């Protein structure tokens, strides 16, 4: 009975998270990072071209955070031990901050989230379930590989974001630090190394997602 009640509660919690994620209702627990140009956060200091570029890149980052919500929820749902479940939920709180920050920055830039967010969420949740069902070590290994790839992706965005967009850059810098910390945490918790073919497929899927989200 207790197991069944916990499962029902967990499923309801996952449904609530999905609705909050897809309706842009995320609330950050930490203040949004701001760069030196915090006095003009709306993007008014940017040219039209730079504002479009920043908007597209932050939309891609927002999609990544939508997927992170789904992945962590599914991996917490399928975790074999309370320790791993707690670690997933702790990392998920940072990802909720990231989601809220990206949503806010998109609004400031006068841009929008991806129209395909429900698809991204559903796909990421299914992948998270598969990773979790493979066992805690492999689930943690999947987390490590995901976060290392995201860290590289965010570094590339720092190279591409306009120098004048210090507000977006501050957000991305903090996100990058948090993702590295999540990967380190999972490695210390006993993550298994992902097979190279799996890591390659993850990179390929990420390229498709980011390329699509850049425009749609």
N, C-alpha and C positions, 0 to 999 in steps of 0.2 A: 504493500500500500504506500509506504513512504517513498519507495523508488518511483512508483507510478506518479505520485503527487509531485515529486521533484521534477520528473520528466515533463509533466504538464506545465509546471511553473516555468521551466526552462524554455519550453517551446513558446509560451506566451511572451516571455521576456524577449526571445528572438524576434517574434512578430512585431512587438512594440519597437524594437531597435530598427527593424527594417522600415517601418512606417516613419519613424523620426528621421531616419537617414534620407529617405526618398522624398520627404516633404520639407526638407531644409529646416528642420527643427532642432538641430544639434546645438548644445550649449557648452561652451568651453569652461573648463575649471581653472584655466590660467589666463592671464591677460594676453591679448594678442601682441606678438612682438612688433615693434615699430622701429623703423630706421630713422636717420637724421631728418628726413623730410616728412615727419609725422604731422606737421602743420597743414599739409595738403594731401591727405590720404586718399582723396577721391580720384586721383589720377589726373587732376587738372594740370599738373606740372609736366605731363607727358605729351608728346606729339600724338596725333591720331594714329600714326603707324605704330609707334611704340606701345600705345594703349591697346591696340588690337593684338599685338604680339604678346604682351603681358596677359591679356585676357585669355588668349588661347592656351598659353602655358599654365596659367592657374586653373583653367578648366581641366586640363590633363591631370594636374595635381589633385584636383577635387575628385576626379574619377578614381584616382589611386586610393584616396581616403574612403570613398564609398566602398570600394573593394575590400579595403582593410577592415571596415566594420563587419562586412559579411564573413570574411575569412576568420577573424578572431571569434566571432559569435559561433560559427560552426565548429571551430576547433575546441572552444570551451565546452560546447555541447557534447562533443564526442571524447573529451579527455578521459583517460582511464583513472587518473589520480586527482585528488583535490589540489595538490601542489601545482600541477600543471594547469589546472583550471584557473586557479588564482593568478598564476603568472600571465595567462592569456588575458584575463580580465584587467589586470593592472596595465598591461601594454595597451589594451583597447581604450583605456581612459585617455592616454596620450593621443591616440588616433582620433578620438572624438574631438579633442582640442584642435587637431589639425583640420578636421572636417569643418568645424565651425569657422576657423580662421580663413580657410579657402573660400567658404561661402561668403563671408564678409568681404574679403578682398575682391571677389568677382563682382559683388554689388557696387563696391567703391569704384571699380573700373568700368562700370556700366555694361558688364558682360553677363553671361548666363552659364549655368551648369550644362553638362552634356544631356542631350535629349534621350540618350540611350541608358541613363543611369539604372532603370529597373532591370535591363538586360545585364549590365555589368554586375549588379548586386546578386542577381540570381545565379549567374555563372560562378562568381567568386564563392558564394555560399556552398554550391555543389562541390567545388574544388576543396574548400575547407573541410567539408564532411569526409571526403575521400582521404585527405591527409590525416584527419583525426582518427579515422577507422583503421589506419595503417599502424597505429600504436603511438604512444607518447614520444618516443625517441625520434621516429620519422616525422611526426607532426612538428616537433621542435626543429628538426632539420629543415623542414619545409619553411618554417618561419625564418630561420637564419638565411636561407638562400633568397627568400623573398625580400627580406630587409636589406641584404647586401646589394641586391639588384636595384631596389628603390633608392638606396644611398647613392649609387652611381648615377641613377636617373636624375636625382635632385642636384647632384654636382653638375651635370650637363645643363640643367636649367639655370643654374647660377652663371654659367658661361654665356647663356643665351638671353637672359633677362636684361632689359635695358639698364644701363648704369644709373640712369635717373630714377628708376623705379625702386627706390630704397625700401619702400613699404613691403612690396612683394618679396624682395630679396631677404628682408629680415625674417619673414615667415618661413621661407624655404630653408634658410640657414638653420633655424631652430628645428624644423622638421627633420632635416638631415642628421642633426645631433641626436634626436630622439630615436630615429630608426637605427642608428649605429648602436645605441644603448640597448635597444630591444634584441638585436642580433647577439650582442655580447651576453645578455641575460640568458638567452636560449642555449648558447654554447656552454655556458657554465652549468646549465640545468641538465646537460646530457644529450644534446642534439646529435642525431646521426647525420653523417655526411650524405648529401643527396647524390645519387648517381649522375654522371655527366649527361646522359641523354635526357633525364628529367630536368636538369638545370637548363639545358639547351631549349627544351620545349617551353619552359617557363619564360625564357627570354624572347622566344618567337611570339608567344601569346601576348607578352607585354608590348612588343613592337606593334602588333596589330591593334591592340587597345589604345595605345597612346597616339598612333597615327590617325585612328578614327576619331578619338575624342578631341583631337586638336581642331577638327572642323565641325563635328556634329555634337 
